[in-house]
């Protein structure tokens, strides 16, 4: 059963800023980043206990194809 993903305003702003930064070099890469971020969030909704990389005991998941970008779960 999928859980609901809460998109906080600051998280949305950060994602948009990252996409804008990427778009300065490649609009196609920025679109891919946004699509992969959404796909990562959907995967997290479907499998909330799936593996993850921990930074300071905060679970996070890498955005597919963007090694430096992570989605974090903060409770």
Buried (B, 14 or more C-beta within 10 A) or exposed (E): EEEEBEEEEEBEEEBEEBBEEBBEEEEEBBEBBBEBBEEBBEBBEEEBEEEBEEEEEEBBBBBBEBEEBBBBEEE
